[in-house]
Amino acid sequence: MWQMLQHDEPDDFVLATGETHSIEEFLELAFLEVGISDWRPYVRQDHQFFRPAEVDILLGDPSKAERVLGWHREVDFPGLVRLMVQHDIKLVAGS
């Protein structure tokens, strides 16, 4: 973020892993973080919340931020999931 704010001209930058992951991959990692090996009994799908026209692939392209700002990600996908879960655990615990 700091690098974006220091850039001479206002511009749009995408900060992303450049990888694509499924919701199932996210759920598996998130539940494993709290010691649950099978997330399926805890998750339900409600088709009313599905997109009317599903997107086949969602993928952020960080190449412009890398090229222009010299930005590179420091956290991989499993690490990001771990950070998110640990943050939520702290919120629930009231810390």
Beta strands, then each sheet from edge to edge (+ up, - down):
end
